[in-house]
Amino acid sequence: MTYKEFLELLEELQLDLDSASEALDLEISDIEAWEEEEEIPKSAEKWIKKEKVEFATLNNTNEDNDFEEEENEDLDDDDSDELDLDTEIDEEEK
């Protein structure tokens, strides 16, 4: 993996060199020096690929999530019934 590919993956994962530096326990200047190399170190390549898998897992959507959102929308509709109950109570008091 080239340094340019590494930077592109960082951007895709919404990470920066500070994050990479901290995770890899390296100085930012050490990472920037990879630009002169043909490939980045295997440890860095392994780390960024692991981050990509975790990122994909976190952003994976499924139909169950959509179902929960629909349920919440239905609950919002139930609020209108409560307003009707309040109106009925006011009418009984009159």
Secondary structure, DSSP 4 states (H G I P E B T S, - for coil): --HHHHHHHHHHTT--HHHHHHHHT--HHHHHGGGGSSS--HHHHHHHHHHHHHHHHHT---HHHHHHHHHHHHHHHHHHHHHHHHHHHHHHH-
